[in-house]
Amino acid sequence: MKQLLYTSCEAGKSLGGDEGFQVRAASTGIGPERIRAGVPYMAYGLPAHIHPLEFAPASTPVRLAFLKTPELGPVLCHSVSAGVDPTTHRPGNFFSHLLMDLPPTVTAAAAIKTWESDTWQRADGPFAVTLPDIEEIHTSEALTDEALRHFLSSEYGQKMFRFVLAAMLTTEADWRIFLAAPAQDVALCVYAITRVLPEGCERTLTFSTYESQPLNCPARVIGTWPADSAETDMPSSCYFGRAVGYNSYTGRASQVMLEGAFIDY
C-alpha cells in the first residue's frame, strides 16, 4: 500500500520543499497526478463555529475515512488536529495520513478496526520525504465486542445504532446517512454494522467518522461534530432528499422505518 502524509510544513521539510499545507512525505512510485488526486481526500477542519483555541487537539474529533474514489479507487485516511502551525504559529494545523492501492482484504470491517491503531502517523517528525510502502494495516483493541455491548447497553447507543441499521436496510446504496455524534460513537456504529450485516451488504459500506463539511463527503455513513451543542445542527440537506440524518445531541432524526424483526433482534 502506498502512503501520503499531509500537514503544514516548514520550508524545506515538505515533499516539494515549500512551506505551508503541503504533502509532507510520500511513498516512491505514486507519481504527481495521483498525489494531487489524493490531497482533497486528506482535508480536515473543526466546525466553522468553533475556534481552534477552544479545544485541545486531543479533545477534537478523529477522522477515519474509508472511501471509494473515482481517481484512486478505495482509500483509507486518518486525520487529526495538530495544534499550532509551525510557520505562522497560529492554531488550526492538522495531520493526515492516507493509504492507497488497498488490497481487496481491506474492507470496511478491516478499515474500521484500525481506529486508534499504530498504523497511523499522527504528527510530524524527523522522517524523510520518501516513505516505504505499508505491507499490512494493524488493528487495535479500541473497538471490541465488549465495547460495543457497553455502547448498546445505553438508551443513547441503542437509539443511534437502531437508526443507522434501519437506514442501511431501508435506503438505497447511494443514499448517505449523516450522524451528529462524537467520532468514537460513529466508529462504534460502523463497527456494529460490520458485525451484524451480511458480507454482501457490507461491500457497499464506506464511512467517515468525522467531517467538518459533511455534505462534501461521498461516504455512505458520515459523522460530524457540533461540539456538544444542542443549538448547532447539521445542514438541512443531511435530513432530506437522498439522505437521512440523526442528531444525537438534539434528537432530531429523519423518518426511517425503525421497526422490523431483524432490527429488533
Secondary structure, DSSP 8 states (H G I E B T S, - for coil): -EEEEEEEE-TT-SSSS--EEEEEEEETT--HHHHHHHGGGG-----TTS-GGGS-GGGS--EEEEEEETTTEEEEEEEEEEEE-TTT--EEEEEEEEEES--TT--HHHHHTTTT-TTS--S--S--SEE---S-----SSS-HHHHHHHHTSHHHHHHHHHHHHHHHHS-TT-EEEEES-HHHHHHHHHHHHHHS-HHHHTT--EES--SSGGG---SEEEE--TT-SS----GGGTSSSEEEEETTT--B-------HHHH-
